[in-house]
Amino acid sequence: MGISLHWTRVVAAALGVAALAAAASATPILANGDFSGNASSYTASPGYDGAAGNPAVPLQWGYNNNAGGVNGTDTGFYSTSGAPFAPASFTGDFAFLQNFGTALYAYFNVTPGQTYTVTYEDANRNGNVNNSSGGSVLGTLNAYVEDGPVGSPVLFTNTTNPGNTGFQSESFTYTAGSSTQDAIVFQNATTLSGDFTVDFTNVVVTAVPEPATLGLLAVGGLGLLLVRRKTA
């Protein structure tokens, strides 16, 4: 009986460890998604990429023109009002896209056919104005996931018109195609005539656990519970 109980505990503990390892595999797979990696190197207001004193582009990100950049609490010019591109209530680091078509993009490794969840926060700048109406209008932000390098077929598009009083949470799920490296592209899609800036930050990509992994988690939890009950 002692040997049987011993091996029961060993197997249960091993299952528990395996389950924890599987859970750990859900680590975010996108670098510098909150832009804090080099926000402190943006020292020239208002944070345009490539402006004198600023990096050409945020770490791990690429861009299609210099009508965007980084602002936030870690930059050298940020004010408590979030000026010039953030809602007043935000106190982190973020990327901004000032003009229609301006985009930032990043690459991340994927497993073909695997499902992934993308989360991020976005906002409109407080003070966006439509030139034709003179009123405050919300700009549009598109988040594309492409099956390979920028310019590859689009797997998913998430379109938002976030508020201008604070950042809001966004989330979507998509399935990877044939490529082992996807691109996520954030683009200012505001087609109205005016001065529109859209912001985004805290971009996180995680793999959705497969059913087998979920089963392993359940079995591992049972194993740990069994060890605890046998020990008690």
N, C-alpha and C positions, 0 to 999 in steps of 0.2 A: 504493500500500500504506500509505503514511504517513497519508493522509487516512482510509482505511478503519479503520486502527488507532485513529486519534484519535476517530472517531465511535463506534467500539466502546466505547472507554473512557468517552466522554461518556454514552452510553445506559446503560451498566452502572452508572455512578456515579449517574445520575438514578434508576434503578430502586432502587438501594441507599438513596438518600435517601427515596424514596417509601415503601419498606418500613419504614424507621425512623420515618417520620411516622405510618404506620398503627399501628406498635407503640406509639407515644406516645399514641394515642387510647384506650388501655386505662387511662387515668388514673382513679383512684377518683372516684366521683361523689356521695359522701355527705360532708357537712361535719361536722366535730367528732365523728367516730365514735369517737374515743378519749377524749373529754370533757376533754382537756387545754386546750381553747380558753379556758375560763373557770373551770377547777377552782380556781385560786388565789383566786377571788372567793367561794368557799364557806369561810367562816371560823367559822361557828357549828356546833359538834358537835351531832348526828352527820351534818350535811350535808343536812338535809331541804330540799327546794325550798320557797321562800317563807318559811322560818323567819327570824326577826330576824337580819339580817346576811348572809343568803344570797340569791342570785338567785331569782326566781320559778320558773325552769326553766333547764336548760342551754341554751347557745347552739344555735340551729338545731333544737331539740327542743321538742315540746309534751308535755303530760301530762294525765291525767284526774283526779288528786287529788294531795295533798301527802304521801302515804305512801311517797315515794321521794326520791331525790336523787343527789348526787355525793359521792364520797369518793376519797381517793388521795394520792399523794405531793406533789401540788401544792396540796392544800388546807391550811388553816391549823391543822388539828387532827389530822392523820393521825399514827398511831403506827407503830412498826416491826412491831407485831403485826397490823396491818391492821384493828384494831378501829375501829368495832364491827361492820362488815358484810363484811369480806373474809377470805378464807383467809389464814393467817399468811404464806404464801410470796409474796404478790403485792406488787409495788412500783410499780405504775402508777396511773393514774386510771381510775375505773369508775363506772357508774351502779348504783344498788341499788333494788330494788322490794320493799318490806317486806311488804305484805299481799296477799291474794288479790284479783285484779282490777286492782291497781295497774299502770299502763302508762306508758311513754314512747314517743313516735313521732317520726319525721322524714320529710320529703319529699325526693324526688330525681327529676330529669328522666329520662325514658326515651323510647325509640323504640318505638312499638307493634309487636308481633311480634318484637322483638329478645330474645335470650336473655341473662340476667344471672346472675352468680355473686355470692352474698352470703356473706361470711365474718365471723366474730366469735368472741369468747372469752366463756365463761360459767363461773359457779361458784355453789355454795351457800355461804351463810355457815357458818363453822365454829361449831356450837352450836345449829343449828336443832333444835327439840324438838317432838315430837308430843304435844299435851296429853293425848290418850287413852291413850298408851302410855308416855310419859315417856322414850322412846328417841330417839336421833338419827335423823331421817328426812330424805331428800333431797327438796327442793321441786322444783316443775316450772316451767320457763320456756318459754313459747310465743313464737315469732317469726313474725309474720304479714306477708305482703306483700299489699297491697290495691290494686285497680285504680282508683286515684284517691284522693280525700280519705279520711280516716279514716271508716269506716262503709261504704265501698264494698265490692263483692264481693271475697272473699279469693281470691287467685291461688295462694297456697302457704302452708302452715303447717309450721314445723319445731319439734317438741316435744323437749325434752331434760330430763334429770335429772342435771345436772352434779355432779361431786364437790365435797367441801368441804375438800380439802387443797391446792387450787390451781386456777387457771383452765385450762380445756381449750379446744381449738380446735374450732369448728363450721363447717360449710360446706353450702350447698345451691345449686341452680341452678333458675331459673324463667324462664318466657317472659312478657314484658309483654303486657297485653291491649290495649284500645282507648285507654286514657288516655295522655297524654304526661307525666304526673307520678304516680308511685306513692308509697304510704306504706308504711314499714316500722314495725311495732308490736311492741314487746317487752312482754310481759305476764306477771305472776306468776299462774300457773295452778294453784297449790297449793290443793286443795280440802280438805285435812285440817285439823282443828282444831289450831292451834298457832301458834307464833311462827316463821314461815318467811320468810327473806329470800333472794332470788336476785339475782345480780349479772351484769352483762355489760359488755363494752368492746370496743374495736378493731373497730368495725363498718365493713366496707368493701364497697362495691358496685362491680362492674366489668362492662363489657359483654364477652360472649364473642365473640371475633373470628369474623366470617362466613367461610365457605369461600373466598370471593374474596379476602378480606384475608389469610388464611393462605397462599393461592397467591402473592399479591404479596410476602409476606415471604420465601417460598422463592425466588422469582425475584430479589428484591433481594439476597438473600444470595449467589445465584449470580453476580449482576452484580458485587458487591464482590469476590468471589473471582476473577472473570475479570480485573478491573482489577489486582488484586494479582499475578496470574500474568503478565500482559502486561508489568507494570512490572519484574518480577524479571529 
